[in-house]
Amino acid sequence: MGGDAMGRLWGFLGQARNRAILGWIGSGLAVAAAGVWAVVTFAFPDRPAAPGAGVACAQQGIAAGRDASHNTITVNGAGNAGSLACADAGRK
C-alpha cells in the first residue's frame, strides 16, 4: 500500500459513521460464526469412544482418577486382580 492508499484508509476510518458501520458488520460476522458453530456441533456430534478407551487397570491396589470423587470403594482381598483383563496388557 502506498502513502496515498494509507491516507484514504485512515480518512475512511476517521469518520465516526464508517467506524460504526464496520462495528456492526464485525459484530454480525461474530454472531454468524457462533451460529454456524452451534449448528455444526449439533449436526455432527462427537463420535463414541472406542471400546476400552479411558479404562484404567490397577495391577496392585486401587486406581482412581477423574470422576472418582464421592464414590465408595470396597476392597475384599478375595478377588485375584491378576486374572482380570487389563486395557493396556498388550502394550508391554
CORNOR-V461438 format. One record per pair of residues at least 12 apart in sequence whose C-alpha atoms are under 6 Angstrom apart, sorted by the first residue. I is the first residue (numbers start at 1). J is the second residue. D is the distance in whole Angstrom. If there is no record, write none. Layout:
# CORNOR-V461438
I_J_D + I_J_D
This chain:
# CORNOR-V461438
57_86_5
